[in-house]
Amino acid sequence: MAEVVENGSQSVSAVMNGEGQLVVYQGESETNALLYAAEAKRLAGLASAFSDEAATARDNAEAASADYNANIYPDPTLEYRSEGDQITWSSSYLEVVTDQGALRYQTPASLSAISISPIDRFSVANFPSGKFSHSIMIASKPATAVGAIRWRWIGYDAEGAIVTGWTTDGNDDTSMSRPRYSRYIPEAEITEPTVVVVAEDVPWPEGVVEIRPELRIETDAQMTFSHMALRNGPNPYYKAPAVSPRAVAANSVDVQSALARLDEYDALGINAELIDLLYSNIAFDLPTALAWAYETQVYKLNGEWKVRGEDALARSVVDPSVWSGQGIHVDIVDGNDARSGYAEEGDFSNAKRKISEAFKAGNLTGSGFRVYVKSGQTLTRAFGFLHDTAANQPTQDFAIIGLGESRPVIGTHDDLSWPATTDATYTNCYKVARSSVARVINLTDADSDGVFPDLTKYADADALDTAGAVDGFAQVGSDLYARRADGAPVTNANTRVFLAVKNFESSIDNSGATVNGYLEDLELQGGLPGTLHFNAGGVANLATSRTKLGYPAMIGSEKSTRRIRNLAGLNISIDDEHVGSLQDAENDHVDPPATHQMYTLAIRPKTRKIGSAGSTSNNAFTLHDKTISAIVVGPDFGPVINGSTLRNVGNTKCIVFGGRIEIDANGEAGGAAVRAGRDEAGEICEIYLVGVTVVADASHYWMRADDGGRIYHMDCIFEGASSNYTTGDGVIDQFTQ
């Protein structure tokens, strides 16, 4: 790793010097050099993934000139390939494998004295100097010696005929009569990872219009290779530059293309000091009032707001024991609760059948556990969490993950025994024995966002029967009556009946334990007091990733898709989708008189069809009451019904980066796309907007700051024929970093 040398009071940019040190500069003037250094380090790291420290230092210097003479060979470092890819060369193929820590091409087995070459040829138009250079990284497989090989270059004329008359022998075929340039590489040279310069500034014969490489394997052994370089004129990929990288850096790197690689640098873990420096330069300085307690860098790259290391941050909220050992698998079709459920990830051969049984088994371990649910399945209430029973709630840190191409659906509905014919008394209705019905949806009439509409609830069976062609239901004692506007028989396939029960619940009030949780690639439907309800009552953390939440119960005053209450820790969501809530989507509460702090980080949340005419103050995102700090990145908050889209109250602080927040004619009277205010005297509610697109129709406001509310904005776009509004001591103003 290069040494970091401080230069000046502020470390804001850096470049390698001639001694291989990373020199840190002050000010903006060395930005190009900084980005150049990152790119050179990335290339060097890839080139020396399996070499020792001394070789790394050597390759760092040699690789620095790589981008000044463009590499003509496509995908030279396999950065656009994945393990298992197969690339056809002639009649054989090369497979991409992971070998000694890096991706390699692997030749087929048993290719004794066989030549293979790529189908494509390279036009000499790529080589205006009339010469080319070529190098290759060769690595032997562990415990397998690589046999002797020959790398050859063959030239073709305009008619496709092979051209003879090469004037450089390349240490092989010295008679010059053979129609190729050939470099012989004996086994003794390649029993360990080796960079071989195959050709350097080699001219081709007169009349050549295309050239093509050929690899000839002389012995019956496999080999792996990578880092192909093909360049115009001199300067093969690993040849040291004639001038110092520092001397040429500032004028020789494409700043934007290098900066676009920042996330790639970070993922590769190359040159951590430099990458940290880059991120610190572009990260947004969070407002002091936010009092954010976690190491979180929010930055804008390639026009998109991002959070550095978001996935790792989400998985860190649970105890490390959650991620060790085997997981408990659930398969409602082929599972059996008599089994342990434990297996390597994705092996459902030993699966349990119910999530509740998996949670019980996990609790018994006395340490963190994770549960895998098979994708493409719809779990009715009996196979789901059954969190109305405290014994089924988690008492240890946990993760629950959907595995497969589509998210498993976990609902609070039952498979009901619908009759084939209508009721004898209410002849337009279908009747089934089912009490405690909370909500019914039509599965055959999703809108453009994929949200299923509700069946209207009627006072009794008679009112439903005489209502005409409607989608409706009526609860009469322990019986449920339903009818469809399309006249089709009511079945489980076209109509889903949610019960007045909990879906996912983790609550200290019920389970007697405060735990940390992680959910990924799941779809939860139904439930009260929210589709997902996490009532920590103290120190706890929760993360959800790519989780879809919808259709919470229409009973009572709490009808949110994601309701987080009294959590004193980190509440993070990544790419969550909220649909069909009759009140709120994300609803975070710290109830008085509690004074602990909740930290909410919502990354790319999406909301659709939130709110209803039957409830008030409906929001896509809302923070309530006491101390909550929130960061929202790239939201897609669609219009709400009878509410304001983003509304925070009480002593809460929030900053939103990018994305879109919209209110339309369905919003509440006096509502706004963004609204802030207080609940109690002395409280200050602050919202900061950075680069957000705010949309409002003429009957609503872009931003509304009520008494105690403060809304500050910078670089935002305001669309629609709207305006802003303040009441009391509310403030709406611009701000800068």
C-alpha positions in Angstrom: 0.0 0.0 0.0 1.4 3.4 -0.9 2.4 5.8 1.9 0.2 8.8 2.5 2.1 12.1 3.0 0.2 15.0 4.3 0.9 18.4 2.6 -1.0 21.3 4.0 -3.7 21.6 6.6 -6.5 20.0 4.5 -6.2 16.7 2.6 -8.3 17.3 -0.5 -6.5 15.7 -3.4 -3.5 13.4 -4.1 -1.1 12.0 -6.7 1.6 9.4 -6.7 5.2 10.7 -6.8 8.3 9.1 -8.3 8.9 7.2 -5.1 5.6 5.4 -5.1 4.2 7.6 -2.4 0.7 9.1 -2.4 1.2 12.9 -1.9 -1.9 14.7 -0.5 -2.5 18.3 -1.8 -4.6 21.2 -0.7 -7.1 22.8 -3.0 -8.9 22.0 -6.3 -5.9 22.3 -8.6 -4.7 18.7 -8.4 -8.2 17.1 -9.0 -7.0 15.6 -12.3 -3.9 14.1 -10.7 -6.0 12.7 -7.9 -8.4 10.9 -10.3 -5.4 9.7 -12.4 -3.8 8.2 -9.3 -7.0 6.3 -8.5 -7.2 4.9 -12.0 -3.6 3.9 -12.0 -4.0 2.2 -8.7 -7.0 0.3 -9.9 -5.1 -1.0 -12.9 -2.1 -1.8 -10.8 -4.2 -3.7 -8.2 -5.8 -5.8 -10.9 -2.5 -6.5 -12.5 -0.8 -7.6 -9.3 -3.7 -9.4 -7.5 -1.4 -12.3 -6.7 2.0 -10.9 -6.5 4.1 -9.9 -3.5 4.6 -6.5 -2.0 7.7 -5.7 -4.1 6.1 -6.8 -7.3 3.0 -4.7 -6.4 5.2 -1.6 -6.1 6.9 -2.4 -9.5 3.5 -3.0 -11.2 2.1 0.2 -9.7 4.8 2.2 -11.5 4.6 0.2 -14.7 0.8 0.3 -15.0 0.7 4.0 -14.6 1.0 4.7 -18.3 -1.8 2.3 -19.3 -4.4 4.8 -20.3 -2.2 7.1 -22.3 -2.0 4.6 -25.2 -5.5 3.2 -25.4 -5.8 -0.6 -25.1 -7.4 -1.9 -28.3 -8.2 -5.4 -26.9 -11.8 -5.5 -25.7 -12.3 -6.1 -22.0 -8.5 -6.4 -21.3 -8.9 -6.9 -17.5 -12.2 -8.9 -17.6 -14.0 -6.2 -15.8 -17.1 -6.8 -17.9 -17.0 -10.6 -17.4 -18.3 -12.8 -14.7 -17.2 -16.1 -13.4 -18.6 -18.9 -15.6 -18.8 -16.9 -18.8 -17.7 -18.8 -21.9 -16.0 -17.0 -24.8 -15.7 -18.9 -28.0 -12.2 -19.0 -29.7 -12.2 -21.0 -32.9 -14.0 -24.3 -32.3 -13.1 -24.2 -28.6 -14.1 -21.9 -25.8 -12.4 -20.1 -22.9 -14.2 -20.1 -19.5 -13.8 -17.3 -17.1 -12.7 -18.6 -13.7 -11.6 -17.1 -10.4 -7.9 -18.1 -10.0 -5.6 -16.8 -7.3 -7.9 -14.0 -6.4 -8.6 -12.6 -9.9 -10.7 -13.4 -12.9 -8.9 -15.4 -15.6 -9.5 -17.0 -19.0 -9.0 -20.8 -18.6 -8.2 -22.9 -21.7 -10.0 -26.2 -22.1 -8.4 -29.3 -20.8 -6.6 -31.8 -23.1 -5.6 -29.4 -25.8 -2.2 -30.9 -26.7 -0.6 -29.1 -29.6 -3.8 -27.4 -30.6 -4.1 -23.8 -31.7 -7.0 -21.6 -30.8 -7.7 -18.0 -31.7 -10.5 -15.4 -31.4 -13.1 -15.2 -34.1 -12.7 -11.5 -34.5 -9.8 -9.7 -36.1 -8.3 -6.3 -35.5 -8.1 -3.7 -38.3 -4.7 -2.1 -38.8 -6.6 1.2 -38.8 -6.3 0.9 -35.0 -2.5 1.2 -35.4 -1.7 4.4 -37.2 2.1 4.0 -36.5 2.1 0.8 -38.6 3.3 -1.2 -35.5 1.8 -2.9 -32.5 2.7 -4.0 -29.0 1.1 -6.9 -27.0 1.5 -8.3 -23.5 -0.3 -10.9 -21.4 -0.6 -11.9 -17.8 -0.2 -15.7 -17.5 -0.9 -17.6 -14.2 -0.6 -21.3 -13.5 -3.5 -23.1 -11.8 -2.6 -24.3 -8.2 -0.7 -27.6 -8.3 -0.8 -27.6 -12.1 2.2 -26.6 -14.2 1.5 -24.7 -17.3 3.0 -26.3 -20.4 4.9 -24.5 -23.1 2.9 -22.2 -25.3 3.3 -20.0 -28.4 1.5 -16.6 -28.9 1.3 -15.9 -32.6 0.0 -13.0 -34.7 -1.3 -13.6 -38.2 -1.8 -11.0 -40.9 -4.5 -10.9 -43.6 -4.8 -8.9 -46.8 -7.9 -7.3 -48.2 -9.0 -10.6 -49.7 -8.7 -12.4 -46.4 -5.5 -14.3 -47.4 -2.7 -14.8 -44.9 0.3 -12.5 -45.6 3.9 -13.7 -45.2 7.1 -11.7 -44.8 7.3 -10.7 -41.1 10.5 -8.8 -40.5 10.6 -9.5 -36.7 10.9 -13.0 -35.5 9.7 -12.7 -31.8 12.3 -15.4 -30.8 10.5 -18.1 -32.8 10.1 -19.1 -36.5 13.5 -17.4 -37.3 13.4 -18.4 -41.0 10.8 -15.7 -41.6 9.1 -18.0 -44.0 6.2 -18.8 -41.8 3.2 -16.6 -42.2 3.2 -15.2 -38.6 4.9 -13.4 -35.8 5.5 -15.9 -33.0 6.6 -15.7 -29.4 7.7 -19.0 -27.8 7.2 -19.1 -24.0 8.7 -22.3 -22.5 7.3 -24.0 -19.4 10.2 -22.8 -17.3 9.1 -19.2 -17.7 5.5 -19.7 -16.7 5.3 -21.9 -13.6 4.3 -18.9 -11.6 2.3 -15.7 -12.4 4.2 -14.0 -15.2 3.7 -10.8 -17.3 5.0 -11.6 -20.8 5.7 -8.9 -23.4 4.8 -10.8 -26.5 5.4 -8.0 -29.0 6.9 -4.6 -28.7 6.7 -2.1 -31.6 6.4 -4.8 -34.2 5.6 -3.9 -37.8 3.5 -6.1 -39.9 4.2 -7.2 -43.6 3.2 -4.9 -46.4 -0.4 -5.5 -47.5 -1.8 -6.5 -44.1 -5.2 -5.0 -43.3 -6.2 -7.2 -40.4 -4.3 -9.1 -37.7 -5.4 -11.8 -35.3 -3.8 -13.5 -32.3 -3.4 -17.3 -32.0 -2.6 -19.3 -28.9 -0.9 -22.7 -29.4 -0.7 -25.0 -26.4 2.2 -27.5 -26.8 1.4 -29.8 -23.9 -1.6 -31.5 -22.4 -2.2 -29.1 -19.6 -4.6 -26.2 -18.8 -3.5 -22.7 -18.3 -5.1 -19.4 -17.2 -4.3 -16.0 -18.5 -5.7 -12.4 -18.3 -4.8 -8.8 -18.8 -4.5 -8.9 -22.5 -3.1 -5.6 -23.9 -2.9 -4.7 -27.5 -1.6 -1.2 -28.3 -0.5 1.0 -31.2 3.2 1.4 -31.5 5.5 1.0 -28.5 4.5 0.8 -24.9 3.0 -2.6 -24.1 0.7 -2.7 -21.1 3.3 -3.4 -18.4 6.3 -1.4 -19.8 7.4 1.4 -17.5 6.6 4.9 -18.8 9.4 7.1 -20.0 8.3 9.9 -17.7 7.0 10.0 -14.2 3.2 9.5 -13.6 3.3 12.7 -11.6 4.6 14.7 -14.5 1.9 13.6 -16.9 -1.0 13.0 -14.6 -2.7 16.5 -14.6 -3.1 16.6 -18.4 -3.5 13.0 -19.3 -6.6 11.6 -17.6 -10.3 11.9 -18.5 -11.6 13.3 -15.2 -15.2 12.4 -15.7 -14.6 8.8 -16.8 -12.2 8.3 -13.9 -14.6 9.8 -11.4 -17.3 7.5 -12.8 -15.3 4.6 -11.6 -15.3 5.7 -7.9 -17.8 3.1 -6.8 -15.8 0.4 -8.6 -12.6 1.5 -6.9 -14.4 1.2 -3.5 -15.8 -2.3 -4.3 -12.4 -3.5 -5.4 -10.9 -2.3 -2.1 -7.9 -0.9 -3.9 -5.9 1.9 -2.3 -8.2 2.6 0.6 -6.5 5.8 1.7 -7.0 7.4 -1.7 -10.6 6.2 -2.1 -11.5 7.5 1.3 -10.0 10.8 0.2 -12.0 10.9 -2.9 -15.3 10.2 -1.1 -14.5 12.8 1.5 -14.1 15.4 -1.3 -17.5 14.8 -2.8 -19.6 13.8 0.2 -22.2 16.3 1.3 -21.7 17.9 4.6 -24.7 17.0 6.6 -26.4 19.8 8.6 -25.3 20.1 12.2 -28.9 20.2 13.3 -29.3 16.7 12.0 -27.0 15.4 14.7 -26.4 12.2 12.7 -24.5 9.6 14.7 -23.3 7.2 12.1 -20.5 7.2 9.6 -22.6 7.9 6.5 -21.3 9.5 3.3 -23.9 10.8 0.9 -22.6 11.9 -2.5 -23.7 12.7 -6.1 -22.0 10.6 -8.8 -23.0 10.5 -12.5 -26.1 12.5 -11.7 -27.3 10.2 -9.0 -27.3 10.6 -5.2 -25.9 7.6 -3.4 -24.8 6.3 0.0 -21.4 4.8 0.3 -21.4 1.1 1.3 -25.2 1.0 1.7 -25.5 -2.8 1.6 -22.8 -3.4 4.1 -24.3 -0.8 6.4 -27.7 -2.5 6.2 -26.3 -5.9 7.1 -24.2 -4.5 9.9 -27.3 -3.6 12.0 -27.6 -7.2 13.3 -25.1 -9.2 15.3 -22.4 -10.9 13.2 -23.6 -14.3 14.4 -26.6 -13.8 12.1 -24.3 -14.2 9.1 -22.3 -17.2 10.3 -23.1 -20.9 9.8 -26.0 -22.4 7.9 -29.4 -20.8 7.5 -32.9 -22.2 8.2 -34.8 -22.8 4.9 -38.6 -22.6 4.4 -40.5 -24.1 1.4 -44.3 -24.2 1.8 -44.7 -26.8 -1.0 -42.0 -29.4 -0.2 -41.0 -28.4 3.3 -41.6 -30.4 6.5 -41.6 -28.8 10.0 -40.1 -32.0 11.5 -36.9 -31.1 9.7 -34.3 -28.8 11.1 -34.3 -26.5 8.1 -30.6 -26.0 8.2 -28.5 -26.1 5.0 -26.1 -24.1 2.9 -27.7 -21.1 1.3 -30.3 -22.1 -1.4 -30.5 -25.8 -0.5 -34.1 -26.4 0.3 -33.9 -30.2 0.5 -34.1 -30.0 4.3 -36.5 -27.1 4.5 -39.2 -26.4 7.1 -42.7 -25.5 5.9 -43.6 -22.5 8.1 -41.8 -19.3 8.9 -43.1 -19.4 12.4 -41.4 -22.8 13.0 -38.2 -21.4 11.6 -38.3 -18.5 14.0 -38.9 -20.8 16.9 -35.9 -22.9 15.9 -33.8 -19.8 15.5 -34.8 -18.5 19.0 -33.7 -21.8 20.6 -30.1 -21.3 19.4 -29.6 -18.4 21.8 -27.7 -16.5 19.1 -28.4 -14.7 15.8 -30.0 -16.7 13.0 -31.2 -16.2 9.4 -34.2 -17.7 7.5 -34.4 -18.2 3.8 -37.8 -18.3 2.1 -38.2 -19.9 -1.3 -39.1 -17.5 -4.0 -42.2 -17.6 -6.2 -44.4 -18.8 -3.4 -47.4 -17.1 -1.7 -47.5 -17.9 2.0 -50.9 -17.6 3.6 -51.3 -16.7 7.3 -50.8 -20.3 8.4 -47.3 -20.5 6.8 -46.2 -16.9 7.7 -45.0 -15.2 10.8 -48.0 -15.8 13.1 -46.7 -12.9 15.2 -50.0 -12.5 17.1 -48.5 -15.3 19.2 -45.5 -13.9 21.2 -43.7 -17.2 21.1 -43.4 -16.9 17.3 -41.7 -13.5 17.5 -37.9 -13.3 17.3 -36.0 -13.2 20.6 -32.6 -13.2 18.9 -31.1 -11.0 16.2 -32.3 -12.3 12.9 -32.4 -12.0 9.1 -35.1 -13.2 6.8 -34.3 -13.4 3.1 -36.3 -14.3 0.0 -34.2 -16.5 -2.3 -34.8 -16.8 -6.1 -36.0 -14.7 -9.0 -39.2 -13.3 -7.5 -40.0 -12.3 -4.0 -42.1 -14.6 -1.9 -45.4 -13.1 -0.8 -46.1 -13.4 2.9 -49.7 -12.4 3.8 -52.3 -12.3 6.5 -54.9 -14.0 4.3 -56.3 -17.5 4.3 -57.2 -19.9 1.5 -61.0 -19.9 1.9 -63.5 -22.5 0.8 -65.5 -20.4 -1.6 -68.5 -22.1 -3.1 -69.0 -22.6 -6.8 -72.5 -20.9 -6.8 -74.0 -17.8 -5.2 -75.8 -17.7 -1.9 -79.4 -19.0 -1.8 -80.6 -15.8 -0.1 -78.3 -13.1 -1.4 -78.2 -14.4 -5.0 -75.6 -11.8 -6.2 -73.1 -12.7 -3.5 -70.8 -15.6 -2.6 -70.8 -16.6 1.0 -68.0 -18.3 3.0 -67.4 -18.8 6.7 -64.7 -16.3 7.8 -64.7 -13.8 10.7 -62.3 -10.9 11.5 -62.0 -9.7 7.9 -59.9 -6.5 7.7 -59.7 -5.9 4.0 -60.4 -7.5 0.6 -58.6 -6.8 -2.7 -59.2 -7.6 -6.3 -56.3 -9.6 -7.7 -57.3 -9.2 -11.4 -57.5 -5.4 -11.8 -54.1 -4.0 -10.9 -53.4 -0.4 -11.9 -50.4 0.8 -14.0 -48.3 0.7 -10.8 -49.3 -2.9 -10.1 -51.5 -1.9 -7.1 -54.6 -4.0 -6.5 -57.9 -2.1 -5.8 -60.0 -2.7 -2.7 -63.4 -4.2 -2.6 -65.8 -1.7 -1.0 -67.1 -2.7 2.5 -70.9 -2.7 2.8 -73.0 -2.5 6.0 -74.6 -5.9 5.5 -75.3 -8.6 3.0 -78.6 -7.0 1.8 -76.9 -3.7 1.0 -74.2 -5.5 -0.9 -76.7 -7.7 -2.8 -78.7 -4.8 -4.0 -75.8 -2.4 -4.8 -75.6 -3.5 -8.5 -72.4 -4.6 -10.3 -69.8 -3.7 -7.7 -66.6 -5.0 -6.2 -67.7 -5.3 -2.6 -67.9 -7.4 0.6 -69.9 -7.5 3.9 -69.0 -9.0 7.2 -72.1 -10.6 8.9 -71.1 -12.3 12.1 -68.7 -15.0 11.3 -69.7 -15.1 7.6 -68.2 -13.2 4.7 -70.2 -12.1 1.6 -68.5 -10.9 -1.5 -69.3 -10.1 -5.1 -67.3 -9.0 -8.1 -68.3 -6.3 -10.7 -67.2 -8.6 -13.5 -69.7 -11.2 -12.4 -67.0 -13.9 -12.0 -67.3 -16.4 -9.1 -65.3 -15.3 -6.1 -62.2 -17.5 -5.7 -58.8 -17.3 -3.9 -57.2 -16.8 -7.3 -59.1 -13.5 -8.0 -59.9 -12.2 -4.5 -57.7 -12.0 -1.5 -59.1 -11.6 2.0 -56.9 -10.1 4.7 -57.6 -10.8 8.3 -57.4 -8.5 11.3 -54.1 -10.0 12.5 -50.5 -9.0 12.6 -48.1 -9.7 9.8 -44.5 -9.0 10.8 -44.3 -7.8 14.4 -41.2 -7.3 16.6 -42.3 -5.7 19.8 -40.8 -5.6 23.2 -44.4 -5.2 24.5 -45.2 -8.7 23.2 -42.0 -10.7 23.0 -40.3 -9.5 26.1 -37.0 -8.9 24.1 -35.5 -6.2 22.0 -33.8 -7.5 18.9 -32.2 -6.3 15.7 -33.6 -7.4 12.4 -32.9 -7.6 8.7 -35.4 -8.3 5.9 -34.5 -8.7 2.2 -36.3 -9.6 -1.0 -39.7 -10.2 0.5 -43.2 -9.0 -0.2 -45.4 -8.5 2.9 -49.2 -8.0 2.5 -51.8 -7.1 5.1 -51.4 -6.8 8.8 -52.0 -4.4 11.7 -51.0 -2.0 13.1 -48.9 -2.0 10.0 -47.7 -4.4 7.4 -44.3 -4.3 9.1 -44.4 -3.1 12.7 -41.2 -2.8 14.7 -41.8 -1.5 18.2 -38.4 -1.6 19.9 -39.1 0.2 23.1 -35.3 0.8 23.4 -32.0 0.2 21.7 -32.5 -1.8 18.5 -31.7 -1.6 14.8 -33.7 -2.6 11.7 -32.9 -2.9 8.0 -35.1 -3.8 5.0 -33.8 -4.2 1.5 -35.8 -4.6 -1.7 -38.9 -5.3 0.4 -42.4 -4.6 -0.9 -45.0 -3.7 1.7 -48.7 -3.3 1.1 -52.3 -3.5 2.0 -52.3 -3.0 5.8 -55.6 -3.5 7.6 -58.3 -0.8 7.4 -59.2 -1.2 11.1 -58.2 1.4 13.7 -56.1 4.5 13.3 -52.7 2.9 12.5 -52.7 1.7 8.9 -49.1 2.1 7.7 -47.0 -0.2 5.5 -43.9 0.3 7.5 -44.4 1.5 11.1 -41.3 2.0 13.3 -41.9 3.0 16.9 -39.6 3.9 19.7 -36.4 2.5 18.1 -33.2 3.9 19.6 -30.9 3.0 16.8 -30.6 2.8 13.0 -33.7 2.3 10.9 -32.5 1.7 7.3 -34.4 0.8 4.1 -33.0 0.3 0.7 -35.1 0.1 -2.5 -38.3 -0.6 -0.5 -41.7 -0.2 -2.2 -44.9 0.8 -0.4 -48.3 0.3 -2.0 -52.0 0.4 -1.1 -51.8 1.8 2.4 -55.0 3.5 3.6 -53.0 5.9 5.7 -49.2 6.2 5.7 -46.3 4.4 4.0 -43.2 5.1 6.2 -44.4 6.2 9.7 -41.7 6.6 12.3 -42.6 7.5 15.9 -40.7 8.3 19.1 -43.5 8.7 21.6 -43.5 11.2 24.4 -42.1 11.3 27.0 -39.3 9.2 25.5 -36.1 11.1 24.7 -34.0 8.6 22.9 -32.9 9.1 19.3 -34.0 7.3 16.2 -31.9 7.5 13.0 -33.8 6.7 9.8 -31.9 6.2 6.5 -34.3 5.6 3.5 -32.5 4.9 0.2 -34.6 5.1 -3.0 -38.0 4.5 -1.3 -41.0 4.3 -3.7 -44.6 4.9 -2.7 -47.8 4.4 -4.8 -51.5 4.7 -3.9 -51.0 5.9 -0.3 -54.0 7.2 1.8 -57.7 7.1 1.5 -60.8 9.4 1.8 -61.7 7.6 5.0 -58.7 8.8 7.0 -56.9 12.1 7.3 -53.3 13.3 7.4 -52.0 10.5 5.1 -48.4 10.6 4.2 -45.8 8.8 2.0 -43.2 9.6 4.6 -43.7 11.0 8.1 -41.7 11.5 11.3 -43.5 12.2 14.5 -43.1 13.6 18.0 -39.7 13.4 19.6 -36.1 13.1 18.5 -35.8 11.5 15.1 -33.1 12.3 12.5 -33.6 11.1 8.9 -31.7 11.0 5.7 -33.8 10.2 2.5 -31.9 9.6 -0.7 -33.5 9.4 -4.2 -37.1 9.0 -3.1 -40.0 8.4 -5.6 -42.9 9.6 -3.5 -46.1 9.6 -5.6 -49.1 11.6 -4.7 -51.1 10.7 -1.6 -54.9 10.7 -1.0 -56.1 13.2 1.6 -52.8 14.2 3.0 -49.4 15.8 2.4 -46.7 13.7 0.7 -43.8 14.2 3.1 -44.9 15.6 6.4 -42.8 15.8 9.6 -43.9 17.2 12.9 -42.5 17.5 16.4 -38.8 17.7 17.3 -37.6 15.9 14.1 -34.9 16.7 11.6 -34.7 15.4 8.0 -32.6 15.9 4.8 -33.7 14.7 1.4 -31.3 14.3 -1.5 -32.6 14.1 -5.1 -35.6 12.2 -6.2 -39.2 13.3 -6.6 -41.9 14.3 -4.2 -45.4 15.0 -5.7 -48.8 16.1 -4.5 -51.9 16.3 -6.8 -55.6 17.1 -6.7 -56.2 14.1 -4.4 -54.1 15.7 -1.6 -55.6 17.2 1.6 -57.0 20.7 1.7 -54.1 23.0 2.4 -51.7 20.2 1.8 -48.2 20.3 0.4 -45.6 18.0 -1.3 -43.4 18.9 1.7 -44.8 20.1 5.0 -43.2 20.7 8.4 -44.5 21.8 11.8 -44.5 21.2 15.5 -46.7 19.3 18.0 -45.7 21.0 21.2 -44.5 24.4 22.2 -40.7 24.8 21.8 -40.3 22.1 19.2 -38.5 22.8 15.9 -39.1 20.6 12.9 -36.5 21.0 10.2 -36.5 19.6 6.6 -33.6 20.2 4.2 -34.1 19.6 0.5 -31.1 19.1 -1.8 -31.6 18.7 -5.6 -35.2 17.4 -5.1 -37.9 17.7 -7.8 -41.0 19.0 -6.0 -44.3 18.8 -7.9 -47.6 20.3 -6.9 -50.8 21.2 -8.6 -52.5 24.7 -8.3 -54.7 23.7 -5.3 -51.7 22.6 -3.1 -48.3 23.9 -2.1 -44.8 22.8 -3.0 -43.7 23.5 0.6 -45.6 24.4 3.7 -44.0 25.4 7.0 -46.4 25.6 9.9 -45.7 27.0 13.4 -42.3 25.5 14.4 -41.6 24.3 10.9 -38.4 25.1 9.0 -37.9 24.1 5.3 -34.5 24.9 3.7 -33.8 24.1 0.0 -30.9 24.2 -2.5 -30.7 23.3 -6.2 -34.3 22.0 -6.2 -36.7 22.0 -9.2 -40.2 23.1 -8.6 -42.9 21.9 -11.1 -46.5 22.8 -11.5 -48.6 26.0 -11.0 -48.0 26.2 -7.3 -46.5 28.3 -4.5 -45.2 28.0 -0.9 -47.0 28.8 2.3 -46.1 29.6 5.9 -48.1 30.0 9.1 -47.1 31.2 12.6 -43.3 31.3 12.8 -42.8 28.9 10.0 -39.8 29.5 7.7 -39.1 28.5 4.1 -35.7 29.6 2.8 -32.7 28.6 0.6 -29.5 27.3 2.1 -25.9 26.5 1.0 -23.2 24.2 2.3 
